[in-house]
């Protein structure tokens, strides 16, 4: 994606577990196919996917030290978004 490639994901099921799904629009910038590939995207859609991939690449790049919107910050944002779904065991003090 960093160089403008369009990701192709081969999957038989639904797309529910892609990296940074709350931040990146995977459905718009990647091609999802079953193992028996029959669909081919049109040139206009492919060009738009490449453009979106180039824009999204900053979220997948690790920097040292961390920079705004890089992979570290994107992971932290993902964790922050999911903070309410984590269940903690209550500790009873006697």
Secondary structure, 3 states (H helix, E strand, C coil): CCCCCCEEEECCCCCCCCCCCCCCCHHHHEEEECCCCCCCCCHHHHHHHHHHHHHHHHHHCCCCCCCCCCHHHHHHHHHHHCHHHCCCCCCCCC
